[in-house]
């Protein structure tokens, strides 16, 4: 994970400004889960795994400013950007944490992650999902907004080609495009189906994909099958 820490630390200041260029479906990708989060009316605590600059947490904060947030990331440089983002908020704490191996810091009602877990290999992903399940309170919800592999080599290659084409013509500065393409060498995508199965194997009884656009997917599950939510 050291290469990941260095590369994302180096891009930390530019990270947020590049998101809409690098994620063609930016708005849908970050907001697809919000109806489920709104429906989690009992939630008080949130853990953001691989939180980076706190972008995903910002979307959650905007719909529920009363939650207590814990942002965990491998890169303290990324967390410095998050600290600045939330400097006027009293309900945030920040933890430098290697989520590939470090214990998760407590119990939470909501655990979220965006564009982080795809850096782990398959075995590490499955192991992390088990730790996430244990770190959720009863009735808790896990949401992963991430990149996934296509179901076949043909579809996966097509998705990646289309993404590179969109980014190449997005208007992002050439050097930033080159850097973004270089960072993809660290990606270890797994299929959506495999990851939903790993969530079920971890104990999640109710799992599904909320949104998918090419390699971008939002999926997750509830800790309890019988949890009642009011989808708004």
C-alpha positions, 0 to 999 in steps of 0.5 A: 500500500506504500505506492498508493499512499505516495501517489495519492498523497502527491495528488491530494491538493488536486484530488477534488477538482479532478473528480468530475473529469475522472468520474463521468457519472460523478453526480449519480455515483456519489448520490445514488446511495443517499435515499438509503442513508436518509432511510437509516433514521437510527444512525448516529455514527459513520466510518468513512474507509479510505476517506481521502479528502472527505468528498463522500462524507461531504455528501452524507453530511449535507443530508444529515449534519447530526452524524458523528464522522470518523474519517480513516485513510492511509494518507495523512496528506489526503486527510489534511485536505479533509481536515481543512474541508471540515475545520468548522465541524465539531463532529469529525475525527480523522485517523491515519489507518491502513484499512488493508490490515489495521483493525477498524476503529470501533462500532458504527451505524453506517460505514461508507467507502468510495474509490478505495477498496479496489486497490486491494486484492480479492482476498484482502477485499473479502477479509475487509468485508468481514471486518466491516460487518463486525464493525457495524451495529445491528441494523447498520448499513455498508455502502461501497462506491467503487470501480468494478471489473466487467463480467468478461474480458470483452466487457471489461476492456470496453468499459476501460476503453470508454472511460479513457476516451471520456477522460482524454476528451474531458478538458482535464490538463494533459499532465493530470490525465497522464498521472490518472492513467498511471494510477490505474496501474494500482487498480485490482478490480473485482467483479460486482457479482464476486463482491456481492457474494463476499458481502453475503459470506461476511454475514450481510443478508440483504445486499444489492447494487444500487447504481452501475455505469461502466466500471463505476458501481455503488453497492452494499448491504444491511447487517440485519435482514429484517432492518426496516428503512424508510426510503425517502 
